[in-house]
């Protein structure tokens, strides 16, 4: 459980150079450099990434103005007083979280020293108390942040940005989180170096760049790992930090498992497990679980197949198209990715006196809640990071 840290303990180790933090590390300067320079310099030739950020970069002044209007005044005020990286920041610690969207920062201390993590969520009261501070949840989700959390002795949460809950997540949220990540240096050293100006880096000691527990840049949210690779992982296996080496092993194994599962879904090698469904169909349907989603299919169809021959396959229509055998019957948002998804169950008929024993049935479902779950399944099939905050998931 998080606890407020004692004022007697230094919040931040001083840079090895005896210099005073100046303009290059001012939050406004960091944001300006990010919007006006970093995105174009790093991704200007990448049409896929720039499609998402082009409008924000083209209107750089408007983007900067909107971001600065969303941040809490104390962040800039404390920096300008020279107190953002001191005990005064703890006065902004939040212990009670409302059902609201926002950007947050977790500052904590343990055997590995001071660490920092930043994120964005559409519900602070769920994300922090029920997930980050929930050991059962952390045990199921072995992130780098949570591995360091196992060593936690004390820590605080800050919420430097709140926003209306009905505000649809979009690219500007990624820029906001990238900005906050740079201010509190929550990313990995190579990612920080790619985002800070040369003048800013000259003011930071190596240890100041090695306290982050975020392993993927916020700008990468909404892209697959192929479209926006994580450069930090390749350094983890040979890191002197045992926690990073441990995470590299966990990540390698989990990626392999997820890749095999995705392959089975898409190639028709997945064998579903059926059970009687009595709640809605009064026993006329079987229920089965696909990537955490409970679906139903008529017993009269499945019972005709040899049990050992039954397989499931997922199909995806091209982006912008609807699959003719789509699994969702209706959705308010017609551009939802779930409309591209079709789920087919195949099997060999038990009857042997037919010319073709191959049979199949398309799985159908309905409802807004189910549409959101299937949107998430499409994300998984396409290789997106399921921990990212995306609309209608």
Secondary structure, DSSP 8 states (H G I E B T S, - for coil): ------TTS-SS---SS-----GGGSHHHHHHHIIIIIHHHHHTT-HHHHHHHHHHHHTHHHHHHHHHHHB-HHHHHHHHTT-TTSGGGGGG---S--S-EEEEEEEEEETTEEEEEEEEES-HHHIIIIIIT-HHHHHHS--HHHHHHTT-SEEEEEEEEEE-TTS---HHHHHHHHHHHHHTT-S-HHHHHHHS-HHHHHT--GGGGS-B---S-GGGTTSBTTTS--STHHHHTT-S-HHHHHHHHHHHHHHHHHHHHHHHHHHT-B----EEE-SSSTTSEEEEEETTEEEEEEHHHHTTB-GGG-EEEEEE--TT---TT-SBS--S-TT-GGGGEEEEEEEEBS-SSSS--EEEEE--B-SHHHHHHHHHHHHHHTTB-TTS--TT-
